[in-house]
């Protein structure tokens, strides 16, 4: 998760009967589309304070969210003796947790930590969202309240609350970023309602655009307590952290970075799957588009993961060049020694590409196949090879090509190549 993911279970509840909606499926879809278009714009611009109750196995958590349009969020969670607070601004991300067993704090500028501008640009170019009500927003907070109707997310989570910082946002509220989550919903008595065969149920207020309830009969429940327009200035004044709190900024950045990468990966799969549902799409063109997007996704990850390793290889190349200089001075015009030297240099030139290939293939091999209830399993075998190709391309661009170029240049510089 990015700031906090609270995922809890709830007692079983039988699904409610589905009432009749509009006169026809087409009319119902038009009605839902019109409601969503209105809510996308209204909720984007409406600052508000929202309270939820989350229950699980006899435990109750109180959640409070303050949203100052268009880019600021304050999050609070209270459960027994535990409290968590988080703030996400365009240029700051703060997390504070206090409990009887542990207390910690993280505070950093995400814009200086993560550079996703290129990925956002390429994704929007190759797989644009056609159903957003407004152009993409700049950097800032993005809130997600998501129900997993069938299979839980990792950790048996049927409801995920995620507060994130993004460089480019389709909408500050993730559930209004597109019409996909409400594709089979109906409008009824001031609510947008979607019910699933599993008995899971999600309702959205047609007045303000925030969820009224998210419920799963085997897992979690989230219920709206109250909604108020406007926010307090004090909600966005970050107090000094309490004495004795551990500074976990580095750990938080690392964990949030992994979550961000997973979320970005999911966004590619979801948009690609939507494109594949268009029967007019061309498989070859889709593969090329996907590879470009995945290359832009994994390029920053390659820089982070392989920087230290790459620096070691680069230092080794410099030492190799020094050795070549010494050997060339020693062998002079001796043909036999020169032949042995040339054989050694050729071996090095052949070995480095093999070492680089082995390194990235190990990374590719650790990449797990994608699984998410928003993407049909039949689409994954088409997308996954393009992801692997994009990962290899990112490694070549960010790591391998520069090292191979340096090796060739240094050997030529010292006269080791004829």
C-alpha positions as CSV (number, residue, x, y, z in Angstrom):
1,X,0.0,0.0,0.0
2,X,1.0,3.5,-0.4
3,X,0.0,5.3,2.8
4,X,-2.2,2.7,4.6
5,X,-4.2,-0.2,3.4
6,X,-6.8,-1.3,6.0
7,X,-8.4,-4.6,5.0
8,X,-10.7,-6.4,7.5
9,X,-13.4,-9.1,7.5
10,X,-17.0,-8.9,8.3
11,X,-19.8,-11.3,9.3
12,X,-21.8,-12.9,6.5
13,X,-24.7,-11.0,5.1
14,X,-27.1,-12.3,2.6
15,X,-27.2,-10.3,-0.7
16,X,-30.2,-7.9,-1.2
17,X,-32.6,-8.5,-4.0
18,X,-31.9,-6.5,-7.2
19,X,-34.7,-4.1,-7.8
20,X,-35.8,-3.3,-11.3
21,X,-34.0,-0.4,-12.9
22,X,-34.5,1.5,-16.1
23,X,-36.8,0.3,-18.9
24,X,-33.9,-1.4,-20.8
25,X,-30.2,-2.2,-20.3
26,X,-29.3,0.6,-22.7
27,X,-31.3,3.1,-20.8
28,X,-29.9,1.9,-17.5
29,X,-26.3,2.2,-18.9
30,X,-27.1,5.7,-20.1
31,X,-28.5,6.7,-16.8
32,X,-25.5,5.3,-14.9
33,X,-23.1,7.1,-17.4
34,X,-24.9,10.4,-16.9
35,X,-24.7,10.1,-13.1
36,X,-21.0,9.2,-13.2
37,X,-20.2,12.1,-15.5
38,X,-21.8,14.5,-13.1
39,X,-20.2,13.0,-10.0
40,X,-16.7,12.9,-11.6
41,X,-16.7,16.7,-11.9
42,X,-18.5,17.5,-8.7
43,X,-16.5,15.2,-6.4
44,X,-13.2,16.4,-8.0
45,X,-13.9,20.0,-7.1
46,X,-15.7,19.5,-3.8
47,X,-13.6,19.7,-0.6
48,X,-15.2,17.6,2.1
49,X,-14.8,15.7,5.4
50,X,-15.9,12.1,5.5
51,X,-16.2,9.6,8.3
52,X,-16.5,5.8,7.9
53,X,-16.8,2.9,10.2
54,X,-15.0,-0.3,9.4
55,X,-15.9,-3.5,11.3
56,X,-14.3,-6.9,11.5
57,X,-14.5,-9.9,14.0
58,X,-15.9,-7.7,16.7
59,X,-13.4,-4.9,16.2
60,X,-14.4,-1.5,15.0
61,X,-12.1,1.1,13.3
62,X,-13.1,4.7,12.9
63,X,-11.8,6.4,9.7
64,X,-11.8,10.1,9.0
65,X,-10.8,11.5,5.6
66,X,-10.5,15.2,4.8
67,X,-10.1,16.2,1.1
68,X,-9.1,19.7,0.0
69,X,-9.6,19.9,-3.7
70,X,-7.7,19.2,-5.9
71,X,-4.6,17.6,-4.3
72,X,-4.6,17.4,-0.5
73,X,-5.8,14.6,1.8
74,X,-5.7,14.0,5.5
75,X,-6.4,10.5,6.8
76,X,-7.1,9.3,10.4
77,X,-7.6,5.8,11.7
78,X,-8.6,5.0,15.3
79,X,-8.9,1.5,16.7
80,X,-8.7,0.7,20.4
81,X,-5.3,2.2,21.6
82,X,-3.9,2.5,18.0
83,X,-4.0,5.6,15.9
84,X,-2.6,6.4,12.4
85,X,-2.5,9.8,10.7
86,X,-1.4,10.5,7.2
87,X,-1.1,13.6,5.0
88,X,-0.6,13.6,1.3
89,X,0.1,16.9,-0.5
90,X,1.6,17.7,-3.9
91,X,5.0,18.1,-2.3
92,X,4.8,16.2,0.9
93,X,3.9,12.8,2.3
94,X,3.7,12.3,6.1
95,X,2.7,9.2,8.1
96,X,2.4,8.9,11.9
97,X,1.4,5.8,13.8
98,X,1.1,5.5,17.6
99,X,0.2,2.4,19.6
100,X,1.1,0.7,22.8
101,X,3.6,-1.5,21.1
102,X,5.2,0.8,18.5
103,X,5.2,4.4,17.3
104,X,6.8,5.7,14.1
105,X,6.9,8.6,11.7
106,X,7.8,9.1,8.0
107,X,8.1,12.4,6.3
108,X,9.4,13.1,2.7
109,X,8.8,14.9,-0.6
110,X,7.6,12.2,-3.0
111,X,8.3,14.3,-6.1
112,X,12.0,14.0,-5.2
113,X,11.8,10.3,-4.6
114,X,9.8,9.0,-7.5
115,X,9.8,10.0,-11.2
116,X,6.8,8.6,-12.9
117,X,6.3,11.4,-15.4
118,X,7.6,9.4,-18.3
119,X,5.5,6.3,-17.5
120,X,2.4,8.4,-17.0
121,X,2.9,10.1,-20.3
122,X,3.5,6.9,-22.3
123,X,0.6,5.1,-20.6
124,X,-1.8,8.0,-21.4
125,X,-0.5,8.1,-25.0
126,X,-0.8,4.3,-25.7
127,X,-3.9,3.5,-23.6
128,X,-5.8,6.7,-22.9
129,X,-8.8,6.7,-20.6
130,X,-11.7,7.7,-22.8
131,X,-14.3,8.0,-20.0
132,X,-12.9,10.6,-17.6
133,X,-14.8,13.8,-17.2
134,X,-11.8,16.1,-17.3
135,X,-8.2,16.2,-18.3
136,X,-5.7,14.5,-16.1
137,X,-4.7,16.5,-12.9
138,X,-1.1,17.1,-11.8
139,X,0.6,15.6,-8.8
140,X,-1.1,15.1,-5.5
141,X,-3.1,12.7,-3.4
142,X,-5.3,10.0,-4.8
143,X,-7.7,7.9,-2.6
144,X,-8.8,4.4,-3.4
145,X,-11.7,2.5,-1.6
146,X,-11.9,-0.8,-3.4
147,X,-14.1,-3.8,-3.0
148,X,-12.8,-7.2,-4.1
149,X,-16.1,-9.1,-4.8
150,X,-14.7,-12.5,-5.6
151,X,-11.2,-13.3,-4.5
152,X,-9.4,-11.3,-1.8
153,X,-6.3,-9.3,-2.4
154,X,-3.1,-10.5,-0.7
155,X,-3.6,-11.0,3.0
156,X,-7.3,-12.0,2.7
157,X,-8.3,-8.4,2.1
158,X,-11.7,-7.9,0.6
159,X,-11.7,-4.1,1.1
160,X,-8.7,-1.9,0.5
161,X,-8.3,1.7,1.5
162,X,-5.2,3.2,-0.2
163,X,-4.0,6.7,0.0
164,X,-1.3,7.4,-2.6
165,X,0.7,10.2,-4.2
166,X,0.7,10.2,-8.0
167,X,2.5,12.5,-10.5
168,X,-0.5,12.4,-12.8
169,X,-4.1,11.7,-11.7
170,X,-7.1,10.9,-13.8
171,X,-9.2,11.8,-10.7
172,X,-8.4,12.4,-7.0
173,X,-10.9,9.6,-6.1
174,X,-9.8,6.4,-7.8
175,X,-13.4,4.9,-8.0
176,X,-14.4,7.9,-10.2
177,X,-11.3,7.8,-12.5
178,X,-13.3,5.6,-15.0
179,X,-16.7,4.1,-15.4
180,X,-15.3,0.5,-15.2
181,X,-16.1,-0.1,-11.5
182,X,-19.8,0.7,-12.1
183,X,-20.3,-1.0,-15.5
184,X,-23.2,-3.1,-14.3
185,X,-24.6,-0.8,-11.6
186,X,-28.1,0.7,-11.4
187,X,-29.4,4.0,-10.1
188,X,-31.9,3.6,-7.2
189,X,-33.1,6.0,-4.5
190,X,-30.2,8.4,-4.5
191,X,-27.5,5.7,-4.9
192,X,-25.5,4.0,-7.5
193,X,-25.7,0.3,-6.6
194,X,-23.6,-2.6,-7.8
195,X,-24.3,-6.1,-6.5
196,X,-22.2,-9.2,-7.3
197,X,-23.0,-12.9,-7.5
198,X,-20.9,-13.5,-4.4
199,X,-23.2,-11.3,-2.4
200,X,-20.7,-8.4,-2.3
201,X,-22.3,-5.0,-2.6
202,X,-21.1,-1.5,-3.3
203,X,-23.2,1.7,-3.2
204,X,-22.2,5.2,-4.2
205,X,-24.0,8.3,-3.2
206,X,-25.4,10.1,-6.3
207,X,-25.4,13.3,-4.2
208,X,-21.6,13.6,-3.4
209,X,-19.9,10.7,-5.2
210,X,-18.4,9.0,-2.1
211,X,-19.2,5.3,-1.3
212,X,-22.1,4.8,1.2
213,X,-21.1,1.2,1.8
214,X,-18.8,-1.6,0.7
215,X,-19.7,-5.0,2.0
216,X,-18.5,-8.6,1.4
217,X,-20.4,-11.5,3.0
218,X,-17.1,-13.3,3.8
219,X,-14.8,-10.4,4.5
220,X,-15.0,-6.8,5.2
221,X,-17.5,-3.9,5.6
222,X,-17.1,-0.2,5.3
223,X,-20.1,2.1,6.1
224,X,-20.5,5.8,5.8
225,X,-21.1,7.6,9.1
226,X,-21.4,11.2,7.8
227,X,-20.4,13.4,5.0
228,X,-19.8,17.2,5.3
229,X,-18.7,19.7,2.7
230,X,-15.7,21.8,3.5
231,X,-12.6,21.1,5.6
232,X,-10.8,22.6,8.6
233,X,-7.5,24.4,7.9
234,X,-6.1,22.7,11.0
235,X,-6.5,19.3,9.2
236,X,-3.7,20.2,6.8
237,X,-1.3,21.6,9.4
238,X,1.2,18.8,10.1
239,X,2.3,18.9,13.8
240,X,5.7,17.9,14.9
241,X,6.0,14.2,15.6
242,X,5.9,13.0,19.1
243,X,9.2,12.4,21.0
244,X,10.4,8.9,20.8
245,X,8.8,8.0,17.4
246,X,11.0,5.9,15.2
247,X,12.0,7.5,11.9
248,X,10.9,4.9,9.2
249,X,11.1,7.3,6.2
250,X,13.6,5.1,4.3
251,X,11.6,1.9,5.0
252,X,8.3,3.6,4.1
253,X,9.7,4.9,0.8
254,X,10.9,1.4,0.0
255,X,7.6,-0.3,0.8
256,X,5.5,2.4,-0.8
257,X,7.7,2.2,-3.9
258,X,6.9,-1.5,-4.3
259,X,3.2,-0.8,-3.9
260,X,3.4,2.0,-6.4
261,X,5.1,-0.3,-8.9
262,X,2.4,-2.9,-8.4
263,X,-0.3,-0.3,-8.8
264,X,1.3,1.0,-12.0
265,X,1.6,-2.5,-13.3
266,X,-2.1,-3.1,-12.6
267,X,-3.1,0.0,-14.5
268,X,-1.3,-1.2,-17.6
269,X,-3.0,-4.6,-17.4
270,X,-6.4,-3.1,-16.8
271,X,-6.1,-0.6,-19.7
272,X,-4.6,-3.2,-22.0
273,X,-7.4,-5.7,-21.2
274,X,-10.0,-3.0,-22.1
275,X,-8.2,-2.5,-25.4
276,X,-8.2,-6.2,-26.1
277,X,-11.9,-6.4,-25.7
278,X,-12.1,-4.2,-28.8
279,X,-12.3,-6.8,-31.6
280,X,-10.7,-4.3,-34.0
281,X,-7.4,-4.2,-32.1
282,X,-4.3,-5.6,-33.8
283,X,-2.3,-8.1,-31.8
284,X,1.1,-7.0,-33.2
285,X,0.3,-3.3,-32.6
286,X,-0.9,-4.1,-29.1
287,X,2.4,-5.9,-28.2
288,X,4.5,-2.9,-29.4
289,X,2.3,-0.5,-27.4
290,X,2.5,-2.7,-24.3
291,X,6.3,-3.1,-24.6
292,X,6.7,0.7,-24.8
293,X,4.6,1.2,-21.7
294,X,6.3,-1.5,-19.7
295,X,9.7,-0.2,-20.7
296,X,8.8,3.2,-19.3
297,X,7.4,1.5,-16.1
298,X,10.5,-0.5,-15.4
299,X,13.2,2.0,-16.4
300,X,13.2,3.8,-13.0
301,X,13.2,0.4,-11.3
302,X,16.2,-0.7,-13.2
303,X,18.1,2.4,-12.2
304,X,17.2,1.8,-8.5
305,X,17.8,-1.9,-8.5
306,X,21.0,-2.1,-10.5
307,X,22.8,1.2,-9.8
308,X,25.2,-0.3,-7.2
309,X,25.8,-3.4,-9.3
310,X,26.3,-1.3,-12.4
311,X,28.9,0.9,-10.6
312,X,30.8,-2.2,-9.6
313,X,30.9,-3.4,-13.3
314,X,32.0,0.1,-14.4
315,X,34.8,0.1,-11.9
316,X,35.8,-3.4,-13.1
317,X,36.0,-2.0,-16.7
318,X,38.3,0.8,-15.6
319,X,40.6,-1.8,-13.9
320,X,40.5,-3.9,-17.0
321,X,41.6,-1.0,-19.1
322,X,44.5,-0.3,-16.7
323,X,45.6,-3.9,-16.9
324,X,45.4,-3.7,-20.7
325,X,47.7,-0.6,-20.7
326,X,50.2,-2.5,-18.5
327,X,50.1,-5.6,-20.7
328,X,50.5,-3.7,-24.0
329,X,53.6,-2.0,-22.6
330,X,55.0,-5.4,-21.7
331,X,54.3,-7.4,-24.9
332,X,55.7,-4.7,-27.3
333,X,55.8,-6.3,-30.7
334,X,55.8,-9.9,-29.7
335,X,53.2,-11.6,-31.9
336,X,52.7,-14.5,-29.6
337,X,52.1,-12.4,-26.6
338,X,49.8,-10.1,-28.6
339,X,47.8,-13.1,-29.8
340,X,47.3,-14.2,-26.2
341,X,46.4,-10.7,-25.2
342,X,43.8,-10.4,-28.0
343,X,42.3,-13.7,-27.0
344,X,41.9,-12.5,-23.4
345,X,40.3,-9.2,-24.5
346,X,37.9,-11.0,-26.9
347,X,36.9,-13.3,-24.0
348,X,36.1,-10.3,-21.8
349,X,34.1,-8.6,-24.6
350,X,32.0,-11.8,-25.1
351,X,31.5,-12.5,-21.3
352,X,30.1,-9.1,-20.3
353,X,27.0,-9.4,-22.6
354,X,26.4,-12.9,-21.2
355,X,26.7,-11.7,-17.6
356,X,24.3,-8.8,-18.3
357,X,21.8,-11.2,-20.0
358,X,21.9,-13.6,-17.0
359,X,21.3,-10.8,-14.6
360,X,18.2,-9.5,-16.3
361,X,16.9,-13.0,-17.0
362,X,17.1,-13.7,-13.2
363,X,15.0,-10.6,-12.6
364,X,12.5,-11.6,-15.4
365,X,12.3,-15.0,-13.9
366,X,11.2,-13.6,-10.5
367,X,8.4,-11.6,-12.1
368,X,5.2,-13.4,-11.2
369,X,2.3,-13.8,-13.5
370,X,-0.3,-11.1,-13.1
371,X,-3.6,-11.9,-11.2
372,X,-6.4,-9.4,-10.5
373,X,-10.1,-9.6,-10.7
374,X,-10.3,-6.6,-13.0
375,X,-8.4,-8.5,-15.8
376,X,-9.8,-11.7,-17.4
377,X,-7.3,-14.6,-17.1
378,X,-7.4,-15.1,-20.8
379,X,-5.8,-11.7,-21.4
380,X,-2.8,-12.3,-19.1
381,X,-0.9,-14.7,-21.4
382,X,-1.1,-12.0,-24.2
383,X,0.1,-9.1,-21.9
384,X,2.7,-10.9,-19.8
385,X,5.2,-11.6,-22.6
386,X,5.1,-7.9,-23.6
387,X,5.8,-7.0,-19.9
388,X,8.8,-9.3,-19.9
389,X,10.0,-7.8,-23.2
390,X,9.5,-4.3,-21.8
391,X,11.5,-5.2,-18.7
392,X,14.4,-6.5,-20.8
393,X,14.3,-3.3,-23.0
394,X,14.4,-1.1,-19.9
395,X,17.4,-3.0,-18.6
396,X,19.2,-2.6,-21.9
397,X,18.4,1.1,-22.1
398,X,19.3,2.0,-18.5
399,X,22.1,-0.5,-17.7
400,X,23.4,-2.8,-20.4
401,X,23.9,-0.5,-23.3
402,X,25.9,2.1,-21.3
403,X,28.2,-0.6,-19.8
404,X,28.8,-2.3,-23.2
405,X,29.5,1.1,-24.8
406,X,31.9,2.0,-22.0
407,X,33.7,-1.4,-22.3
408,X,34.3,-0.8,-26.1
409,X,35.3,2.8,-25.6
410,X,37.8,2.1,-22.8
411,X,39.4,-0.8,-24.7
412,X,39.8,1.4,-27.8
413,X,41.1,4.2,-25.8
414,X,44.0,2.2,-24.4
415,X,44.6,0.5,-27.8
416,X,43.4,-2.9,-26.7
417,X,41.2,-3.3,-29.8
418,X,42.7,-3.4,-33.3
